């Protein structure tokens, strides 16, 4: 097939939607990851992706801890609908915490969302290792991992930090949101892995993708990151 024919075929493919801006650095880095893993001889063969980056979303953890999840539903629903209107049949939300209210959006939109939790549980089941769960306070308070149907079969492989360390993780995540250097946050992560006697971690907040990319570049990464896994699936044509 000639490159010109190839380009025409690619342009007609159904796009994958990415709801970003929660925060914006992560969704931009995720888009970069997709193309880093999928670029081949012809860039025209790369995945068709529609990114909607809207940082105006209310803070997910603050809303959930205040019991005000309702403020998240309208912007979440309208953003998913915009991506659906652009032809996205599968949508990745670059925020783990907001998955806690996903059940409150209309079925026809929710069914398009590729659950980051499902991706994590798929991989945890495959590795058999123990992983430290690195996530926000909102995710912990909503018991997002524990309320998943596959928690009973995976709980022995997931290690939750204690309350003090959860505060440390939460603060690290918000520094990453504010463009702190992933290299500066790495010692904190390594210290937690040593404390809990594990060699791997679960990226339970999409901001941790920034840290994962730093560790991947140094060749020192052992983790379950749903954004990397989804990007790999896209590159292999499995999404």
Buried (B, 14 or more C-beta within 10 A) or exposed (E): EEEEEBEEEBEEEEBBBBBBBBBBBBBBBBBEBBBEBBEEEEEBBBBBBBBBBBEEBBBBBEBBBEEEBEBBBEBBBEBBBBBBEEEBEBBBBBBBBBBBBBEEBEEEBBEBBBBBBBBBBBBBEEEEEBBBBBBBBBBBBBEBBEEBEBBEEBEEBBBBBEEEBBEBBBEBBBBBBEEBEBEEBBEBBEEBBEEBEBEBBBBBBBBBBBBBBBBBEEEEBEBBBBBBBBBBBBBEEEB
